[in-house]
Amino acid sequence: MIYLDHAATTPVPREVADAMYAVLTEQYGNPSSQYPLGADMKKQVEGWRKTVAGALGCQPEQLFFTSCGTEGDNWAVTAACWQNRHLGRHIVTTAVEHSAVLEACKWMGQQGYEVTYLAPDGNGNITAEQVLAAVRPDTALVSVMFVNNETGNVYPIADIARGLAAKNPKTLLHTDAVQGFLKVPFTARTLGADFITISGHKIGGPKGVGGLYIGPRVRNPRPLLAGGGQEKGLRSGTEATAQIAGFARAVELRMDGLDDKLTHMAHMKAYAKEKLAAIPDLRFIGDGTAPHILAVSLVGWPSQNIVNDLGSQGICISAGSACHQGKPSHVVAALKLPKKAAGGVIRLSFGPETTEADIDACAEALKKHHDTRMPML
Ligand code: PLP
């Protein structure tokens, strides 16, 4: 199998699975239990928090474990609106956010919030000036992702944070950094956001665990889940100890030689661009500078057919995270591409394990698809 869909999810290294197995079978105590099996686990969870917080460049107390990136996004949007409920009921976000942010904003819309969705330009760019121009005195929250999951475009979060501090210091800033964490270097300090969402399964960790950084300007963040008071009362639910152990181990493994891994991914992307450029009717989409995501369109050939054809040959690529029944995803739609280009958008995404041979095989299969299938769009 050739796996070129690392932005969807990533393989879990043996060491990560082993760390999880040990927790599941031997160290299975509940961190809230008083006897040593529980107390030891509580200590271990704090160690794992330190590891993940270290990679995020924040204090361990500022990182809360969640069940996934989706939960972190939902929590950040609702907590920011709650804190600023007396400031106003306006949210600024973008049309290209992950559905976890878009749907959470939609909820807030149903509760009387006005949501401004900023459109990218044709290359997927959104500027800090554009975001700041949309901010009003009653803007409770700005939520702009760090790296777009379909195009790899990187958004200027640090500039937005600086501009917000000058224009409307009470407005809280959330960034969904699920695709940026350990892919595009940053720390909580350099980004300057009040909330930062991350997820385990995009970096070699298990599915079902994530984290939310909550910065010092957030006072008494409102929990999303009420219950037994875990995570300092802010995220109830018995800690998913095995997932957290796996997340931390995956972070350690990624951090080991991270620069080389990022250089490798960037090289894979450059190599893929070179190979794919030779395919007729292929066009590059977006200005993605993230090292692991490459969006292209085989203009005229429906993306779902390409994904199915390559999938049947054991080559895993994506047609965009929300491609349903031949309709382009909301991200592709926001780029306002000509219909034939929009219909053919596919995403290749790379990891430290990707090889040139993987890309050669994918390029060959794409060329064959182009040469042997009729364009339908
Ligand atoms: N945000 C972005 C940008 C993503 O790419 C994803 C996953 O695809 C998510 C959020 C959701 O993360 P999770 O799958 O952990 O809920």
Residues whose N, C-alpha, C, O or C-beta is under 5 A from the ligand:
A	BS01	PLP	A7 A8 C68 G69 T70 H98 A100 V147 N149 D176 V178 Q179 S199
